């Protein structure tokens, strides 16, 4: 296939060069052959586990770099024992880090595999939806407002087509697109006859032929230049970085003080250099960055297994802090199984059990179907096997027509479509222009109040007649009654004239239309909605309904779902009421509003902002292109799986089956993520305090060093290295959904409880060790034996502390210590390494430890019991204080 300058040649020449048919598309067999030739419409996948890069990243860590330098200095000073311990520690730290980063990498790869998008394509004369990866050059695609462009394509036909190309050009202004060729030297940003992969349709619709796929697209060429795609740091990770910097500064001061104090006390330079390096290692929680990544990756994978695809790292952590959910109705609270239950005209009401298609009922259903974007994917198959694609309301319309005996294909054949505009919230209707005999007919379907207002006539007895005030009141009453039952109501109208296209803004062609009738749709609640909403309330989360539906429809659904306990204390507000409100006025009313009805996209965004200004963490659901601004503005945007590509791109999470229950489960997992991150931070910081106080205190009192550099390195890197990662797999605690999200936010990483345990337990346990060291030293215990006791005591503290840190809110005897097999495995490995350090000759020699006597073991039991009692007492006091003051920390 010869490469062409596609933007310069005509659509006909493009189709000829690609050997395709613009009406019928490629044949299925030909498309399959081209897929084998050109490959999937995707970028080349990065290796899922890049071991050498992961190991390299571990070695480049500042902490590891310091250790390596210290190891080589040890060799120069002929201190081979310390050098050996340092290099063993580096090796084990690198292996553990590589394994954990590998786990995170594999989890992220599984998340990427779950990201699949589809496109509407014409093949073998049939319109169908297929995976975008299966598209090939020569495929004919159809795009409309809200769609993401799946591949670089030459436009064949278009109607008011505009695309947002910011992903390529950086410019957010929409670009008008049309089939007219441009000069071959035209720069990419001005090639208006082309649409590009990754960009989105902001207005109109079009038909195009794919000219390039995968890496041969303009976006693919850019992606090929990027060697490594890096995730932006999340707010939580930025907070972790700040903590690390503070710890680093603290470590520098401590090391300098210890080094100077040691020299003053007569210790030699080499010894103090190594002890300073070891203390630095003990202070800096080297496993924290990798542990954070692992916790987030594991949490995202758990959310995915429940049915929520987490697209951004920030979403996983933000979920746990969510305090407000702004939710749509259709598909989230309801089942999105819309069914037409009633058609009402000026003189007749037909129900689904008695669908008499005579007179106005037929014209109403026909008009609404003509104005819908739904289509039958396999029209050549038997009628009972037809697959209908489209938005839920459009699908329900088409299915109602099919069940009533209409053939949508025959309707479109008798009146071919000339132009079409999909439904958008601002205009509140969709419209389709058709050739009808010697003139054209525009069919309109949308909000009843809008169509009633624009109509001057009504279809009666086979011909239009005056749309009197009485008839308007009658139909409005029918509409409100249906809405009050929780039904979605759609109106249909038409007008005949001579037009070539539909005006994109309201003008005279939408005036004096002929009103046809009303179609009511039933969409039952999801079975678990009431239980989910009750659980959300118990979790301290406020749920607010934002919908484009009528207030009566929204209230009926809200009542059925149990959204509000006392309607006398809340308001229902419509979009027109807040249109001219200031930010301050809107901020003042939102706490008292349970339902926002008939809201427009910019109003949704304003409502999100109003809640955020009250310091709430806002999650919002949406599915349309016009929801994108609000989804993007919310702290966590949640797109429906059935929604538009633009909505999904603007969100942090995509719900695979539109289920509201998934939002609640995702928030639950988000809280578990925050919980486990805090456990890791508390464990690492509390466990690393002991060596600092112990060594500093010994130097102040003029005592020998109570623990050697090699022993510190072994305790902190070799043994503890396995433990902190195990917290990433901690299961949820029973009370995780009963905590107040407003005081358990990811915006505040270190809460009072954590600081209380880190400072209190860390300092007091180390002071106890220091006093014990002083007493035993004066008692006359050999220094080598005493150092062994201190080494084992610090190591055992860190290992057994882990079980207390399984919950920062419950006493040890209320915790199931067997609930996390990963922690048990890490504990076993760490214990084996400790025993090996004591009884395996070569390692014992390197660490300068001796075998323990019964007396030593008794002292260690005393240390363990004291420290365990201390941490449990601290937790008990804090738990009691929290209950006393009804605190949720």
Secondary structure, 3 states (H helix, E strand, C coil): CCCCCCCCCCHHHHHHHCCCCCCCCECHHHHHHHHHHHCCCCCCCCCCCCHHHHHHHHHCCHHHHHHHHHHHHHHHCCCHHHHHHHHHHHHHHHHHHHHHHHHHHHHHHHHHHCCCCEEEEEECCEEEEEEHHHCCCCCEEEEECCCECCCEEEEEEEEEEEEECHHHHCCCCCEECCCCCCCCCCCHHHCCCEECCCCEEEEEEEEEEEEECHHHCHHHHHHHHCCCCCCCCCHHHHHHHHHHHHHHHHHHHHHHHHHHHHHHCCCCHHHHHHHHHHHHHHHCCCCHHHHHHHHHHHHHHHHHHHCEEECCHHHHHHHCCCCEEEECCCCCCECCCCEEEEEECCCCEEECCECCCCCHHHHHHHHHHHCCCCEECCCCCCHHHCCEECCHHHHHHHHHHHHCCCCHHHHHHHCCEEEEEEEECCCCEEEEEEEECCEEEEEEEECHHHHHHHEEEEEECCEEEECCHHHHHHHHHHHHHHHHCCCEEEEEEEEEECCCCCCCCCCHHHCCEEEEEEEEEECCECCCHHHHHHHHHHCCCEEEEECCCCHHHHHHHHHHHCCCCCHHHCEEEEHHHHCCCCHHHHHHHHCCEEEEECCCHHHHHHHHHHHHHCCCCEEEEECCHHHHHHHHHCCEEEEECCCCHHHHHCCCEEECCCCHHHHHHHHHHHHHHHHHHHHHHHHHHHHCHHHHHHHHHHHHCCCCCCCCHHHHHHHHHHHHHHHHHHHHHCCCCCCHHHCCHHHCCCCCCCCHHHHHHHHHHHHHHHHHHHHHHHHHHHHCCCHHHHHHHHHHHHHHHHHHHHHHCCCCCCCHHHCCCCCCHHHHHHHHHHHHHHHHHHHCHHHHHHHCCCCCCHHHHHHHHHHHHHHHHHHHHHHHHHHHHHHHCCCCC
